[in-house]
Amino acid sequence: MFKTSYRSSTCATFIWGDILRGMCQVTFKNGSTVEYHNVSRRALLNLMVNPNLSYGFWINDNLLSIDNNAVAVGTLPEYYSIA
């Protein structure tokens, strides 16, 4: 499991990723943490090796627009909905 390096973001504080399991945990600015399963391993690798990639762009493109399983570890952000 890897923790991404610090990036200035209005969306998330940090992201923990596990390429082998295809999962990640996102800690949002409001303190909530959401765990995602069935995440693209290629997307996780791209997040790990590309320190200039925006958290918000990556989350919208790889987590919210894809049919994966989200498990709330903490409180969900107001703007987040599980469909």
C-alpha positions in Angstrom: 0.0 0.0 0.0 1.3 3.5 -0.8 0.4 7.0 0.4 0.5 9.7 -2.3 2.8 12.6 -1.8 1.3 16.0 -0.6 -0.6 17.9 -3.3 -2.6 21.1 -2.9 -6.2 20.1 -3.4 -9.6 21.5 -2.4 -11.0 18.0 -2.7 -8.9 15.5 -0.8 -6.2 15.5 1.9 -4.5 12.3 0.8 -5.0 9.0 -1.0 -3.8 5.6 0.1 -3.6 3.1 -2.7 -3.1 -0.6 -3.1 -2.2 -1.6 -6.6 -2.2 -5.4 -6.0 -5.7 -5.4 -4.5 -7.1 -2.7 -6.8 -8.3 -0.5 -3.9 -7.8 2.9 -2.4 -8.9 5.0 0.5 -9.5 8.7 0.0 -9.6 11.1 2.9 -11.5 14.2 2.0 -11.0 17.7 3.3 -14.0 17.4 5.6 -12.4 14.5 7.4 -14.4 11.7 5.9 -12.7 8.6 4.5 -14.1 6.4 1.7 -12.7 3.1 0.6 -13.0 2.1 -3.1 -12.6 -1.4 -4.5 -12.3 -2.6 -8.1 -10.1 0.5 -8.9 -8.1 0.3 -12.1 -4.6 -0.8 -11.3 -3.3 1.3 -14.2 -5.0 4.4 -12.7 -3.4 3.7 -9.3 0.0 3.3 -10.8 -0.4 6.5 -12.7 -1.4 8.3 -9.4 1.7 6.9 -7.7 4.2 7.8 -10.3 2.8 11.2 -11.4 3.1 13.7 -8.6 1.6 16.5 -10.6 -1.8 14.8 -11.1 -4.7 16.6 -9.5 -6.5 14.7 -6.7 -9.9 16.1 -7.8 -9.3 15.2 -11.5 -8.2 11.7 -10.6 -11.1 11.0 -8.2 -13.7 12.3 -10.7 -12.1 10.4 -13.6 -11.3 7.1 -11.9 -13.5 6.7 -8.9 -16.8 8.5 -9.3 -17.4 7.8 -13.0 -16.6 4.1 -12.8 -18.9 1.4 -11.5 -16.9 0.3 -8.5 -17.7 -0.6 -4.9 -17.4 2.3 -2.5 -17.4 1.5 1.3 -17.8 4.4 3.6 -15.2 4.2 6.4 -16.1 7.6 7.8 -18.8 10.1 7.0 -19.5 10.7 3.3 -19.0 14.2 1.9 -22.3 16.0 1.2 -21.7 16.1 -2.6 -21.0 12.4 -2.8 -23.7 9.9 -3.7 -23.5 6.1 -4.2 -25.6 5.2 -7.1 
